[in-house]
Amino acid sequence: MAWSRAMSPTWTSVEQPCYSPELDLAGSPDRIGLIGGEDVVLDLKTGAPHRRAHGVQLALYDLLVPLPHRRRRIGLYLHTDGEIARMVPYLSSQDYVIALTLCNQEEETHD
């Protein structure tokens, strides 16, 4: 599927280190911006998709740079053999529950 001009991404952040004091969380999301007018967080990956781990990682990135709504979360899986990259959306709201639980567990261990 070819990208139309309307689908061209506009990145507002590229590998920008971020920190959330509220979550005591730091990270560098690969890409944050817009695709087709929709807020997205995108992570470039090699290897195979890992639904739970990569979904939670993208949820953490979304929480790290807050908006009043959730971004679309996308893993873009690159191939070393020249094949076209595979785009995988992460849709589970459970990823956010796990992400917030991990942040709260870390906070409890510092007490």
N, CA, C and O of each residue as an XYZ file, in Angstrom:
444
protein
N       0.839     -1.175      0.000
C       0.000      0.000      0.000
C       0.885      1.239      0.000
O       1.729      1.397      0.882
N       0.705      2.105     -0.964
C       1.506      3.335     -1.046
C       0.952      4.385     -0.093
O      -0.257      4.487      0.113
N       1.865      5.162      0.483
C       1.456      6.242      1.369
C       0.952      7.407      0.529
O       1.618      7.811     -0.425
N      -0.194      7.943      0.860
C      -0.666      9.166      0.219
C      -0.079     10.346      0.977
O       0.446     10.189      2.079
N      -0.170     11.526      0.380
C       0.339     12.729      1.050
C      -0.362     12.924      2.397
O       0.263     13.354      3.366
N      -1.664     12.606      2.457
C      -2.420     12.754      3.704
C      -1.901     11.813      4.786
O      -2.060     12.087      5.975
N      -1.279     10.698      4.377
C      -0.760      9.726      5.336
C       0.691      9.984      5.701
O       1.228      9.308      6.578
N       1.335     10.933      5.059
C       2.737     11.216      5.354
C       2.899     11.628      6.808
O       2.166     12.486      7.300
N       3.854     11.019      7.493
C       4.038     11.364      8.904
C       4.674     12.736      9.087
O       5.481     13.185      8.273
N       4.295     13.374     10.155
C       4.926     14.608     10.621
C       5.406     14.325     12.029
O       4.595     14.157     12.939
N       6.717     14.270     12.222
C       7.271     13.920     13.530
C       7.546     15.191     14.329
O       8.194     16.118     13.842
N       7.049     15.218     15.551
C       7.316     16.338     16.464
C       8.474     16.009     17.397
O       9.064     16.898     18.011
N       8.792     14.715     17.494
C       9.873     14.268     18.353
C      10.514     13.038     17.724
O       9.819     12.093     17.352
N      11.844     13.050     17.605
C      12.595     11.912     17.065
C      13.701     11.571     18.058
O      14.648     12.335     18.240
N      13.565     10.421     18.691
C      14.552      9.928     19.661
C      14.934     10.996     20.687
O      16.102     11.127     21.052
N      13.950     11.746     21.142
C      14.160     12.805     22.127
C      14.059     12.219     23.540
O      13.002     11.702     23.903
N      15.123     12.283     24.348
C      15.027     11.793     25.719
C      13.966     12.564     26.492
O      13.897     13.791     26.418
N      13.139     11.832     27.236
C      12.041     12.419     28.000
C      12.074     11.895     29.428
O      12.591     10.810     29.696
N      11.514     12.685     30.339
C      11.402     12.272     31.734
C      10.074     12.748     32.288
O       9.681     13.894     32.068
N       9.381     11.878     33.003
C       8.148     12.224     33.695
C       8.397     12.110     35.193
O       8.549     11.002     35.707
N       8.443     13.251     35.914
C       8.633     13.165     37.363
C       7.438     12.505     38.055
O       7.606     11.862     39.092
N       6.230     12.656     37.493
C       5.048     12.040     38.102
C       5.141     10.518     38.106
O       4.720      9.861     39.058
N       5.696      9.968     37.030
C       5.826      8.516     36.918
C       7.225      8.033     37.281
O       7.460      6.828     37.376
N       8.153      8.961     37.486
C       9.565      8.642     37.673
C      10.017      7.689     36.559
O      10.550      6.606     36.801
N       9.776      8.150     35.332
C       9.982      7.335     34.151
C      10.766      8.127     33.116
O      10.476      9.298     32.870
N      11.751      7.490     32.518
C      12.540      8.127     31.463
C      12.598      7.195     30.263
O      12.510      5.975     30.401
N      12.745      7.785     29.092
C      12.870      6.996     27.876
C      13.030      7.895     26.672
O      12.891      9.114     26.766
N      13.320      7.287     25.554
C      13.484      8.014     24.291
C      12.635      7.353     23.214
O      13.112      6.470     22.500
N      11.378      7.775     23.092
C      10.543      7.210     22.029
C      11.169      7.466     20.660
O      11.690      8.553     20.410
N      11.121      6.485     19.783
C      11.719      6.655     18.454
C      11.042      7.779     17.680
O      11.722      8.626     17.100
N       9.720      7.798     17.663
C       8.986      8.829     16.926
C       7.680      9.152     17.636
O       6.961      8.254     18.071
N       7.381     10.441     17.749
C       6.079     10.916     18.203
C       5.638     11.968     17.202
O       6.426     12.828     16.810
N       4.387     11.902     16.791
C       3.899     12.890     15.837
C       2.529     12.554     15.319
O       1.679     12.033     16.041
N       2.326     12.865     14.043
C       1.026     12.673     13.404
C       1.169     11.841     12.143
O       2.118     12.008     11.377
N       0.219     10.947     11.939
C       0.078     10.237     10.676
C      -1.396     10.365     10.298
O      -2.281      9.930     11.034
N      -1.635     10.963      9.153
C      -3.011     11.149      8.714
C      -3.828     11.961      9.693
O      -5.029     11.732      9.832
N      -3.197     12.915     10.381
C      -3.889     13.755     11.342
C      -4.132     13.091     12.688
O      -4.770     13.677     13.563
N      -3.628     11.876     12.862
C      -3.837     11.121     14.092
C      -2.549     11.121     14.921
O      -1.465     10.887     14.385
N      -2.667     11.385     16.232
C      -1.507     11.340     17.124
C      -0.998      9.909     17.225
O      -1.772      8.980     17.454
N       0.324      9.737     17.052
C       0.920      8.404     17.104
C       2.225      8.435     17.894
O       2.902      9.460     17.977
N       2.552      7.292     18.464
C       3.888      7.015     18.976
C       4.335      5.764     18.229
O       3.622      4.760     18.202
N       5.519      5.830     17.623
C       6.007      4.753     16.770
C       7.380      4.322     17.261
O       8.234      5.147     17.587
N       7.569      3.015     17.305
C       8.861      2.473     17.707
C       9.398      1.620     16.568
O       8.700      0.748     16.051
N      10.633      1.874     16.184
C      11.308      1.087     15.155
C      11.897     -0.149     15.808
O      12.577     -0.061     16.830
N      11.632     -1.293     15.213
C      12.059     -2.556     15.807
C      12.748     -3.430     14.772
O      12.480     -3.325     13.575
N      13.637     -4.292     15.243
C      14.159     -5.387     14.445
C      13.712     -6.656     15.150
O      13.448     -6.640     16.352
N      13.628     -7.730     14.429
C      13.148     -8.960     15.035
C      11.637     -9.060     14.940
O      10.981     -8.289     14.241
N      11.116    -10.019     15.655
C       9.681    -10.310     15.591
C       8.892     -9.474     16.594
O       9.413     -9.094     17.642
N       7.631     -9.191     16.265
C       6.764     -8.497     17.221
C       6.566     -9.323     18.489
O       6.465    -10.549     18.433
N       6.514     -8.660     19.599
C       6.221     -9.289     20.890
C       5.048     -8.516     21.474
O       5.226     -7.464     22.088
N       3.845     -9.050     21.275
C       2.611     -8.320     21.599
C       2.639     -7.651     22.964
O       2.414     -6.445     23.063
N       2.909     -8.402     24.002
C       2.803     -7.823     25.347
C       3.943     -6.844     25.620
O       3.692     -5.701     26.003
N       5.170     -7.268     25.433
C       6.313     -6.415     25.793
C       6.341     -5.136     24.958
O       6.531     -4.051     25.506
N       6.157     -5.244     23.667
C       6.228     -4.055     22.815
C       4.997     -3.169     23.011
O       5.098     -1.945     22.937
N       3.852     -3.773     23.258
C       2.653     -2.990     23.547
C       2.803     -2.177     24.813
O       2.417     -1.009     24.855
N       3.363     -2.790     25.850
C       3.592     -2.087     27.126
C       4.650     -1.000     26.939
O       4.496      0.104     27.461
N       5.712     -1.293     26.208
C       6.747     -0.287     25.967
C       6.153      0.949     25.276
O       6.454      2.080     25.658
N       5.322      0.731     24.272
C       4.708      1.860     23.578
C       3.710      2.598     24.471
O       3.571      3.816     24.363
N       3.021      1.880     25.345
C       2.130      2.535     26.308
C       2.941      3.419     27.258
O       2.529      4.536     27.573
N       4.086      2.921     27.710
C       4.966      3.721     28.572
C       5.431      4.982     27.849
O       5.445      6.064     28.436
N       5.808      4.851     26.585
C       6.210      6.026     25.805
C       5.055      7.017     25.676
O       5.260      8.227     25.767
N       3.844      6.505     25.465
C       2.676      7.379     25.354
C       2.441      8.115     26.668
O       2.135      9.308     26.663
N       2.581      7.421     27.788
C       2.400      8.043     29.104
C       3.512      9.045     29.415
O       3.297     10.026     30.127
N       4.680      8.788     28.883
C       5.853      9.623     29.141
C       5.682     11.035     28.582
O       6.158     12.001     29.178
N       5.020     11.152     27.465
C       4.778     12.445     26.821
C       3.256     12.607     26.763
O       2.634     12.278     25.752
N       2.654     13.115     27.851
C       1.197     13.045     27.983
C       0.432     13.963     27.027
O       0.870     15.061     26.685
N      -0.710     13.465     26.622
C      -1.745     14.193     25.898
C      -3.048     13.948     26.665
O      -3.104     13.042     27.496
N      -4.078     14.726     26.406
C      -5.352     14.454     27.083
C      -6.051     13.203     26.547
O      -7.092     12.813     27.075
N      -5.505     12.573     25.522
C      -6.058     11.345     24.965
C      -4.900     10.413     24.602
O      -3.745     10.836     24.550
N      -5.214      9.168     24.355
C      -4.199      8.175     23.994
C      -3.807      8.313     22.528
O      -4.636      8.606     21.667
N      -2.537      8.098     22.274
C      -2.037      8.075     20.899
C      -2.245      6.686     20.299
O      -2.400      5.698     21.017
N      -2.245      6.636     19.003
C      -2.178      5.356     18.307
C      -0.759      4.838     18.494
O       0.196      5.595     18.320
N      -0.602      3.565     18.844
C       0.710      2.975     19.098
C       1.052      2.024     17.965
O       0.278      1.129     17.629
N       2.235      2.235     17.379
C       2.645      1.446     16.219
C       4.076      0.949     16.395
O       4.969      1.714     16.761
N       4.284     -0.332     16.134
C       5.622     -0.898     16.004
C       5.913     -1.041     14.518
O       5.113     -1.617     13.782
N       7.042     -0.525     14.075
C       7.450     -0.670     12.677
C       8.642     -1.615     12.666
O       9.742     -1.256     13.087
N       8.405     -2.828     12.177
C       9.400     -3.901     12.220
C      10.199     -3.906     10.930
O       9.664     -4.175      9.854
N      11.492     -3.604     11.050
C      12.389     -3.496      9.904
C      13.031     -4.849      9.617
O      13.266     -5.644     10.527
N      13.304     -5.094      8.362
C      13.925     -6.349      7.940
C      15.307     -6.057      7.374
O      15.480     -5.114      6.603
N      16.285     -6.860      7.754
C      17.647     -6.672      7.264
C      17.821     -7.193      5.841
O      18.809     -6.879      5.178
N      16.861     -7.989      5.371
C      16.996     -8.587      4.039
C      16.388     -7.723      2.930
O      16.273     -8.181      1.793
N      16.003     -6.504      3.235
C      15.471     -5.607      2.220
C      13.968     -5.703      2.019
O      13.404     -4.951      1.224
N      13.312     -6.612      2.723
C      11.856     -6.718      2.629
C      11.199     -5.448      3.172
O      11.787     -4.723      3.975
N       9.991     -5.200      2.727
C       9.227     -4.036      3.199
C       8.947     -4.193      4.689
O       8.621     -5.283      5.157
N       9.077     -3.100      5.423
C       8.830     -3.121      6.863
C       7.377     -3.477      7.138
O       6.490     -3.215      6.326
N       7.160     -4.066      8.274
C       5.817     -4.473      8.694
C       5.344     -3.553      9.813
O       6.032     -3.391     10.821
N       4.171     -2.952      9.639
C       3.605     -2.065     10.646
C       2.615     -2.856     11.497
O       1.697     -3.484     10.970
N       2.809     -2.822     12.829
C       1.940     -3.548     13.740
C       1.326     -2.554     14.716
O       2.047     -1.900     15.469
N      -0.007     -2.432     14.712
C      -0.662     -1.563     15.693
C      -0.815     -2.299     17.028
O      -1.021     -3.512     17.061
N      -0.714     -1.565     18.097
C      -0.928     -2.110     19.433
C      -2.163     -1.443     19.998
O      -2.187     -0.227     20.186
N      -3.196     -2.236     20.271
C      -4.514     -1.709     20.594
C      -5.000     -2.024     22.002
O      -5.983     -1.437     22.456
N      -4.340     -2.932     22.699
C      -4.847     -3.390     23.990
C      -4.741     -2.309     25.068
O      -3.657     -1.787     25.330
N      -5.866     -1.983     25.684
C      -5.846     -1.032     26.803
C      -5.173     -1.659     28.021
O      -4.737     -0.944     28.923
N      -5.086     -2.985     28.055
C      -4.396     -3.676     29.147
C      -2.924     -3.283     29.206
O      -2.321     -3.327     30.279
N      -2.338     -2.901     28.084
C      -0.936     -2.456     28.065
C      -0.728     -1.267     28.996
O       0.309     -1.171     29.652
N      -1.706     -0.357     29.061
C      -1.606      0.814     29.939
C      -1.725      0.418     31.406
O      -1.057      0.992     32.266
N      -2.573     -0.556     31.685
C      -2.719     -1.045     33.062
C      -1.393     -1.626     33.535
O      -0.940     -1.330     34.641
N      -0.775     -2.447     32.704
C       0.517     -3.057     33.047
C       1.585     -1.976     33.182
O       2.377     -2.007     34.123
N       1.615     -1.024     32.254
C       2.613      0.050     32.297
C       2.509      0.846     33.594
O       3.521      1.108     34.244
N       1.301      1.229     33.970
C       1.116      1.997     35.209
C       1.424      1.164     36.440
O       1.939      1.684     37.430
N       1.116     -0.121     36.387
C       1.451     -1.018     37.499
C       2.965     -1.096     37.667
O       3.470     -1.062     38.789
N       3.684     -1.201     36.559
C       5.150     -1.242     36.631
C       5.707      0.050     37.235
O       6.626      0.011     38.053
N       5.151      1.184     36.833
C       5.618      2.463     37.398
C       5.342      2.519     38.888
O       6.191      2.975     39.654
N       4.181      2.068     39.312
C       3.830      2.101     40.735
C       4.648      1.098     41.534
O       4.986      1.380     42.683
N       4.980     -0.064     40.974
C       5.821     -1.029     41.663
C       7.196     -0.445     41.923
O       7.756     -0.607     43.008
N       7.731      0.230     40.931
C       9.053      0.848     41.077
C       9.022      1.872     42.198
O       9.955      1.958     42.997
N       7.933      2.656     42.256
C       7.791      3.675     43.297
C       7.755      3.017     44.678
O       8.375      3.529     45.611
N       7.042      1.891     44.831
C       6.941      1.211     46.105
C       8.279      0.669     46.581
O       8.516      0.608     47.788
N       9.172      0.269     45.656
C      10.449     -0.299     46.061
C      11.399      0.779     46.584
O      12.390      0.458     47.240
N      11.107      2.065     46.301
C      11.958      3.150     46.784
C      11.587      3.594     48.194
O      12.322      4.372     48.803
N      10.466      3.119     48.723
C      10.028      3.563     50.069
C      10.854      2.973     51.179
O      10.604      3.254     52.351
